[in-house]
Amino acid sequence: MSRGWLGFPRLSLGLELKRPPSDSAFRYFFLQVDVDGVCAAIRDWTIAQIPGRTTDLDQLICDGKTLRGSIEPTSGGGSAFIAQVTLYSAALGVAIAQACYATGENHERAVLQKLLGELDLEGVLIQADAIHTQQAFFGSSQSRGPTSC
């Protein structure tokens, strides 16, 4: 395995290290990272880079995908896999939030509701595929409910 990336702290940050950090040091560091906090900070930073900020968030598109190679058979004869849900802003042309989950522990609708719950959605059109258009998903009093084309 090439370890050329270990020169990053010296070149990019101007740090002189007596020796590069070990792989286990990086592993320990990333185990301590608050992933939800980092994702929220990246989302907020991305939105802050846009002149109109959240006023430009007039349409969000959500999509879920299965990560290739993650499917494993379960003892009950089904399958479990790792999936990802992403929220795209049509106006900004970027993904503003995403989350990964194991299907044995969670499901796409719950993950999407969590992502949407982190945003101010007043006046925002949310475009979702069929899995999200169930009555239980659109049960809030603020929602018009699902529509079909």
C-alpha positions in Angstrom: 0.0 0.0 0.0 1.3 3.4 -0.9 1.8 5.8 2.0 2.4 8.9 -0.1 -0.7 10.5 1.5 1.2 10.6 4.8 3.0 13.7 3.5 -0.3 15.6 3.6 0.2 17.1 7.1 3.7 18.4 6.2 2.8 19.8 2.7 -0.7 21.1 3.3 -0.6 22.1 6.9 3.0 23.1 7.3 3.5 20.6 10.1 6.8 18.8 10.7 6.3 15.4 12.1 9.1 13.2 13.5 7.3 10.2 12.0 3.9 9.9 10.2 0.9 8.8 12.3 0.2 5.1 12.3 -2.8 3.6 10.6 -4.3 2.8 14.1 -3.9 6.5 15.0 -6.2 7.4 12.1 -8.6 4.6 12.9 -8.8 5.8 16.5 -9.3 9.4 15.4 -12.1 8.5 13.0 -13.9 6.4 15.7 -14.1 9.5 17.8 -15.6 11.7 15.0 -19.3 12.8 15.4 -20.4 11.8 11.9 -23.8 13.5 12.3 -22.1 16.7 13.5 -19.7 16.7 10.6 -22.5 16.1 8.1 -24.6 18.9 9.6 -21.6 21.2 9.5 -20.9 20.4 5.8 -24.6 20.9 4.9 -24.7 24.2 6.7 -21.5 25.3 5.1 -22.7 24.3 1.6 -25.9 26.3 2.0 -24.0 29.3 3.4 -21.9 29.5 0.2 -25.0 30.3 -1.8 -26.0 34.0 -2.0 -29.7 33.4 -1.4 -29.1 30.8 1.2 -32.2 28.8 2.2 -34.4 31.0 0.1 -33.1 29.1 -2.9 -34.2 25.8 -1.4 -37.5 25.7 -3.2 -37.3 22.1 -4.4 -35.6 19.1 -2.8 -35.2 15.7 -4.5 -34.6 12.7 -2.4 -33.2 9.4 -3.6 -32.0 6.2 -1.9 -29.4 3.8 -3.3 -28.0 0.5 -2.3 -24.2 0.4 -2.0 -22.8 -2.1 -4.4 -21.3 -5.2 -2.9 -23.0 -4.7 0.5 -25.8 -7.2 0.1 -25.6 -10.2 2.5 -28.1 -13.0 3.0 -29.9 -13.1 6.4 -30.8 -16.1 8.4 -34.5 -15.7 7.5 -33.8 -16.1 3.8 -33.9 -12.3 3.0 -31.1 -9.9 2.4 -29.6 -7.0 4.3 -27.5 -4.3 2.8 -26.0 -0.8 3.3 -28.0 2.0 1.7 -27.7 5.7 1.4 -30.4 8.4 1.2 -29.4 11.8 -0.4 -31.2 15.1 -0.5 -30.4 17.2 -3.6 -31.2 20.9 -4.0 -32.5 21.5 -7.5 -31.7 25.2 -7.3 -28.2 24.8 -5.9 -27.4 21.8 -8.0 -25.7 20.0 -5.1 -26.5 17.3 -2.5 -27.1 19.1 0.8 -27.6 16.1 3.1 -27.1 12.4 3.1 -27.1 9.5 5.5 -26.1 5.8 5.3 -27.8 3.1 7.2 -27.9 -0.7 7.5 -31.3 -2.1 6.4 -31.3 -4.5 9.2 -31.2 -1.6 11.7 -33.2 1.1 9.9 -35.3 1.9 6.8 -35.3 4.5 4.1 -38.4 6.4 5.2 -37.1 6.9 8.7 -33.7 8.1 7.5 -35.3 10.5 5.1 -37.6 11.9 7.8 -34.6 12.5 10.0 -32.8 14.3 7.2 -35.9 16.4 6.4 -36.4 17.2 10.1 -33.0 19.0 10.1 -34.1 21.6 7.6 -36.6 24.4 7.4 -39.1 23.2 4.8 -41.6 26.0 4.7 -42.6 26.4 1.1 -40.3 23.7 -0.1 -41.5 21.1 -2.7 -40.1 17.7 -1.8 -39.8 15.2 -4.7 -39.7 11.6 -3.6 -40.1 8.2 -5.3 -42.8 5.7 -4.5 -41.3 4.3 -1.3 -41.9 7.7 0.4 -45.4 8.4 -0.8 -47.1 6.2 1.8 -49.7 7.9 4.1 -47.6 7.2 7.2 -44.7 9.2 5.8 -46.9 12.3 5.1 -48.9 12.1 8.3 -48.0 15.6 9.7 -50.7 18.3 9.7 -48.4 20.6 7.7 -48.2 18.3 4.8 -50.6 18.3 1.9 -50.1 14.6 1.5 -48.8 12.6 -1.4 -49.7 13.5 -4.9 -49.3 11.4 -8.0 -48.6 12.2 -11.6 
